[in-house]
Structures are given as C-alpha cells and as structure tokens.
Amino acid sequence: MNAIEITGLKKSYSATVEALKGIDLSIPQGEFFGLLGPNGAGKTTIINSIVGLVRPNSGSIKVMGHDIRKEPLAAKRYLGLSPQEINIHAYFPIGNVMEFQGGFYGLSKKESKQRAEKLLKDFGLWEKRKVGRFKLSGGMQRRLMIARALMGKPKILILDEPTAGIDVELRHELWEFLKGLNSDGTTILLTTHYIEEAELLCERVGIIHKGKIVACDSPTKLIEKYRFENKERKGVLKFVRPGSLEEVFVNLTGKSLAEGAKEWEVSRDLQL
C-alpha cells in the first residue's frame, strides 16, 4: 500500500485558470519525494488537495488507503503539514502553541508538554518557548512550523517550501534533520524550487510545470535521461552545473537558465 496515491487529479479555479491538469502520482511508504517547479506550477494545489483544504474537480486521493473525500478523518490522522505561509499566532508563546497542537491530535496535557519540549529542543527553539512568534527570526519561524507539524508523530510529513527564506547554514541543518526523520520511516513529501535541495534529499523527483508532471524519476536517472551537451544548444548551459537537475529543467522547458532565471527562481548560490 502506498502512503499517497493520486489518480487523475484536476483542479480549476475559474474557466481560464486550470491549476492541475490530470495528476497521477504514487508515493510509497518511507519515500522522500520531491515536487520541483516554479511558483504557480501547481505544487501547493496538490498539497492542499491531499490535506483536504482544496476540493478537486475530479480525480481521487488516497492516504494510507483512505480516500481523503470519503474518509477524511481516517486519512488526516496520518498527515502532518507545514504550509508555505506562516500561520501561527504572532503573540502567543510558542511553547503553548506546540502544546495546544498536541491536544488536536488527542495527546494528554502531560504528553503534549513532553512532546513539545523534545521538538523545541530538536529545532533549537527551547530557549524561545516563552516568547511569541513575532520575536523569532524568519528561519526560526520556519523551524517552528515544521516542529508543530510533527506534534502528532505523523507517518507522512508534507512540507511546502520549508526552506524558503532560510540562510544556507540553517538550511543544511534542517536537511540533516529531515534525512534522519526519513531514515526512521517517515514518508516525506517536499515541494521546492531549490534544485540542490531536491537532488540532495529526494529519492525521486517529480518536475511539475503548468499543472502537469512532465517528468518523474530519481535525480540520477532524470539527469541521465535528459542530459545534453553544450554544443547542441549554444549558450544554453552557460550557468549550469554539469550533471545536475538544472540541465533537466533546461531540456524540458527549452529555455536557458539565463532566460528562465526569474521563472525558476534559481538562487545565485546554486549557479556554480
């Protein structure tokens, strides 16, 4: 049984805005899977459909065998979500935020306190437990979002661009934590537009563009399949690291990174 099974998923927000155009995707239990693509490609719509925040026009989603529309409570008990937007109260002490979140998952007061303490220490936030979110840096707020998502010990962790706005050092620390979490058996679905992030973390990567998954495989196989030489496309690979997913992007979209830098939001530190 797959952790997540998506079949024929379509979602339109209006007659002219078709966010998803028939997504088929299977994520086995224990996999670290990445959805890679630009803003507006449909990544967040897929995630919101999985957790029940968006109602698709057609198609089905199963979480650990439970249909999200027919058995929403059974499906959601397996999920932990860290959304792209910071949606934690600005002034409420973050220790209390964590404990209250435990209550939503049915933890006792004692269990919530113990779980909150462990996670806040794991994420380097224990010393800030008595202050509100507004006093935290952007990186700390991102870590708090992930810690909150883990309060219910989910079997499936969904992260929507978790490292956006985080400096390089903190990003690497978070990567190590997520790899350890995955090695302990947690299935992780990650959306990102950082190419290096997908390459380092994910067993498989689905490249999504304009509501369609245009390629899906391991980073190594994607690079191998879509690799092409600089001489075949003059100037296209000027800023591309050899043997990287950036080459896959260029091949699939027909654009150079110079032409598509804004669309793909490739950070300067990755243009090596």
Protein Blocks (a to p, Z undefined) as FASTA:
>chain_A
ZZbdcehiacdfbfklcfbgoiaddddehiacdddddehilmmmmmmmmnopaccfbdcd
deehiafklmmmlmmmmpccddfbdcbdfklcfklmmmmmmmmnopafklmmmmmmmmmm
mnopmmmmmpcfklpcfklmmmmmmmmmmmnopabdcdehklgoiafklmmmmmmmmmmm
mmnopacddddfbfklmmmmpmbdcddeehiafbdcdfklmmmmmgccfklmghklmmgc
ehiaklmmmmmnopafklmmmmnopafklmZZ
